[in-house]
């Protein structure tokens, strides 16, 4: 905090540099949760899972018992293809645990270093043909994530990186290696490997680079940092797309050996700034910008524009997509809207082209279509387990369109797609079962009650929907061959009528016509296949392709999506007038011959032994050691911790221990902390042994006094989080007991004796927090609707030598602003404490810029804030800083304080300060890293204080932390 004076205005830049540099260093070396005093909640699995493992020469796969066959396939696949994923066949990689999850509906996987491991959500098979392509989900996921382990191992082999590992641990080494390489390298290289050496991979799918091609077609040459780091103003591709384009260009143009040389050289010089860009320049004579522009130029963009007119009318020019058109009986068309500045909601296109909102869902499990009939709308939503974050359900929700309310939903299901019959009475859902199998589940609309279930075999099924009352249409993928089939419900019979190794998806049927998406010469087009005549047709092509076909109610028109510079629009064309017969190549003749293998001397069918995992032997996994924490200020280094931090691969047990030394006070302490999170409540324990010092006065002489202090804390907490439609709810309750014992008082230079009458302090702390926040768009500065309530109570126990009591209650309310991106927030606080003996809190930190010279007994506070975005500049200063957004907040807050002065004669006081001012905040990226920091400057004008002075106070803010 800075009061404006001539002196500190002169020293402002010096102070800024001294404060900011250590913070940046700490953020790069030690992630925030390591720097926090309390152990953070870890994403965990339910404790009742029975974990097993399989080991091979290069891998150790951990899995729940019912995933034995999938685990065996995974370890065989990796062993057979490891040479293609590594940078060279003889490149050795440390064995890392690979954990398979089967109770999560989110298609994902990741590699992390706390501790080092890879986790794969193996049964969350994605529906989208734009992602999965003609590949087994396990193959794609295993290849991509194991390449990340290869990337980390390249960095680990370098002397400086290995020194960081030896001194500080896995986490610090990983932070340094990631900071060395650009963000696009990590994901771009992994996508390239999954694509280059196989018949699958996202790089082969036209939809994958659609955003980049769309921006080029619209005349937008997005700046490098904006393309890589994102924007609040412009729709930009994700880092997978951008990274793949740049990595592919490097490998195709200069060769894989040159690419590997750049990577090795950059990681060898990780102690120096901008090592990757220097290595790139030396080997290719390209900088980041020129590489980025050349990679964009490899994309082909049609010069002509479509003459089709969309049936939807746009209200604004913001990037917004109207997806998955489905015509209803009255001629209106349902769609799903999503965009940069708009919520994701179901809407309706009226006959005049105007759009209207129908319903705002929660977190949609998007399977690429809308299912509706008879005044009912059906979709899937993710439903997270309140306690176990890695258990995520995918449930059915059914909306009554006229009443605009949910009339039925399933519970604790793992569905990947759903459809409703034309009579509106039955549902069919595709279930990805926890044992790795799939099944067709039939349910009644009323109550979502299951009526029948059919186990599916011999392939991976997707895109299931009703074609008639008692028939279904769908796709089966078996060893890269996709089969279009019709399933008779009454006869329980599958009839495959079309097969291909091309990437196809989203089939829909009307009479003898089947419409589906497929890649035609590098563009996604809509293909129509006549079952009776066995002829194939293509819909009139769009500039960037056509997507998500559906038939009109009468079957004469086809509704579909096409991309435009402003997002996907909805089009409707008469079929007979807009199709042409083609010779559709059922099998891709241009697909490369590759050496990814599924069998090698029958090794793919080798049955690895499964053993039960004894979790007690896996609980200790050090992730940091040596110097694992430090803090600093403008005066230099304040304190430093030496020790070890451990966390097991399942996140059940965390502990740390070591020695902390304070350089300013020249004293140290031993500490130990433990958190067990494998049960429903979380148990925390912390112990500290301190050497303290002070001074006593006697006859105007000062004497040093030394003593020891033991602080112990034990706590239980239950953190819960819920997804409830468009609202997200969090609840935390905890109770904590702490005590401090002082002993061994020594005053070596004092001739008398030092008597201590109070040497024990014990108290408990009860904390309750509840929040309910409406989901927000990317551009909104805050949730448009939100409520948060907090209660905290602290009280000493009866046997404590000190007596104290503290109570706090907070209420925070969020409201929409004038504009949809604005936010109005109110806050209220009440605090009360007994200030006769022991003070739990002394200062009031609620009123911006206010400081008092006493201790409070009662405090009533209030505040109003209004925040809005000013501009989205998308400007950068080289690789150092990228500014995405500038926000401004106006505020006024105040309160009433009753207490006592903290200087003699300790008289009582009552004060009613008021603070008003503003805060300008910059949302920035540092060093081309994806994390978005908010750096701000706050000014507060303090008035109505007892001293009669009106102070203007400036604070430099990093997040909500005053520097």
LINSULWO-V6028 format. One record per pair of residues at least 24 apart in sequence whose ideal C-beta (glycine too) atoms are under 6 Angstrom apart, sorted by the first residue. I is the first residue (numbers start at 1). J is the second residue. If there is no record, write none. Layout:
BEGIN
{{I J} {I J}}
END
This chain:
BEGIN
{{1 955} {2 954} {4 952} {15 634} {18 634} {19 634} {19 963} {22 632} {28 175} {28 179} {29 172} {29 175} {39 654} {39 675} {41 719} {42 651} {42 677} {43 389} {43 390} {44 388} {44 651} {44 677} {45 388} {45 390} {46 388} {46 391} {47 678} {47 679} {51 613} {52 610} {52 612} {52 613} {53 611} {53 613} {54 608} {54 610} {58 82} {60 95} {60 97} {61 98} {62 97} {62 99} {63 100} {64 102} {66 435} {67 100} {67 102} {67 436} {68 610} {70 122} {70 436} {71 100} {72 608} {74 138} {74 142} {75 608} {76 604} {77 142} {78 142} {80 597} {80 600} {80 603} {80 604} {81 596} {84 197} {84 596} {85 143} {85 146} {85 147} {86 150} {87 260} {93 153} {96 149} {97 649} {101 390} {102 434} {103 391} {103 434} {104 390} {104 392} {105 392} {105 394} {105 414} {106 392} {109 141} {109 145} {111 145} {111 148} {111 149} {113 170} {113 171} {113 174} {114 171} {114 623} {115 621} {115 623} {115 647} {115 649} {116 170} {117 649} {118 145} {123 432} {123 436} {125 432} {127 367} {127 416} {127 417} {127 462} {128 368} {129 503} {129 505} {130 205} {130 207} {133 200} {133 205} {133 503} {134 200} {134 480} {134 501} {134 503} {135 200} {140 194} {140 200} {143 194} {144 190} {144 194} {147 190} {147 193} {148 190} {154 267} {155 267} {158 267} {158 268} {160 270} {160 271} {161 270} {167 626} {168 626} {169 623} {169 624} {169 625} {170 623} {171 623} {171 624} {176 270} {180 266} {180 267} {180 270} {180 275} {181 276} {182 276} {183 239} {183 930} {184 228} {184 239} {184 242} {184 243} {184 246} {187 239} {187 240} {187 243} {188 243} {188 244} {188 246} {188 247} {189 247} {191 240} {191 244} {192 244} {192 247} {192 248} {197 594} {197 596} {198 594} {198 596} {199 591} {203 244} {206 519} {206 522} {206 523} {206 524} {207 524} {209 241} {211 237} {212 237} {213 299} {213 301} {213 544} {214 563} {216 301} {217 301} {218 565} {224 288} {224 289} {224 292} {225 876} {225 882} {226 874} {229 882} {229 925} {231 874} {232 779} {232 872} {232 884} {232 885} {233 872} {235 319} {245 295} {246 291} {246 295} {249 294} {249 295} {254 284} {258 283} {302 543} {306 542} {306 543} {308 571} {310 569} {310 570} {310 571} {311 349} {311 353} {311 570} {311 572} {312 349} {312 355} {312 569} {312 570} {313 353} {313 354} {319 566} {319 567} {320 567} {321 567} {321 568} {322 568} {322 570} {323 568} {324 369} {324 370} {324 548} {325 559} {325 570} {326 370} {326 372} {326 550} {327 552} {327 553} {327 559} {334 370} {334 372} {340 778} {340 779} {341 777} {341 779} {343 777} {359 399} {359 404} {360 726} {362 723} {362 725} {362 726} {363 723} {365 394} {367 417} {368 506} {371 419} {371 420} {373 420} {373 422} {373 424} {374 424} {375 401} {375 402} {376 424} {377 401} {378 418} {378 420} {380 415} {380 418} {383 723} {384 723} {386 720} {386 722} {387 680} {387 720} {396 448} {408 447} {408 448} {410 448} {417 464} {419 465} {419 466} {421 466} {421 469} {430 464} {463 507} {467 509} {473 507} {473 509} {500 586} {501 587} {501 588} {502 588} {506 548} {508 550} {510 551} {510 555} {515 549} {526 560} {535 581} {536 582} {536 584} {537 579} {537 581} {538 582} {539 579} {540 578} {618 648} {619 648} {619 653} {620 646} {621 646} {621 648} {622 646} {623 647} {637 663} {638 664} {652 677} {652 678} {667 691} {681 716} {681 718} {682 717} {683 716} {684 715} {685 714} {686 713} {687 712} {703 747} {703 749} {703 750} {705 747} {706 746} {707 742} {707 744} {707 745} {708 743} {708 744} {709 742} {710 741} {711 740} {712 739} {713 738} {726 774} {726 775} {727 772} {727 774} {728 773} {729 772} {730 771} {731 770} {732 769} {733 768} {734 767} {735 766} {736 765} {737 764} {738 763} {758 801} {760 801} {761 800} {761 802} {762 797} {762 800} {763 794} {763 796} {765 794} {766 793} {767 792} {779 821} {780 821} {781 823} {781 867} {781 887} {782 814} {782 823} {783 814} {784 816} {786 814} {787 813} {788 812} {794 840} {802 837} {802 838} {803 837} {804 834} {804 837} {804 838} {804 840} {805 834} {806 833} {806 840} {807 832} {821 869} {822 868} {823 867} {824 866} {825 865} {826 864} {827 863} {828 862} {829 861} {830 860} {831 859} {832 858} {847 893} {847 895} {847 913} {847 915} {848 915} {848 940} {849 915} {849 940} {849 942} {849 953} {850 913} {850 915} {850 942} {854 899} {854 900} {854 901} {854 902} {854 909} {855 899} {855 900} {855 902} {856 897} {856 899} {857 898} {857 899} {858 898} {859 895} {859 897} {860 895} {860 896} {861 895} {863 893} {864 892} {865 889} {865 891} {866 890} {879 928} {881 924} {882 925} {883 922} {883 924} {884 923} {885 923} {886 922} {887 921} {888 920} {889 919} {890 918} {892 916} {911 946} {912 944} {913 944} {913 945} {914 943} {914 944} {915 940} {915 942} {916 941} {917 941} {934 959}}
END
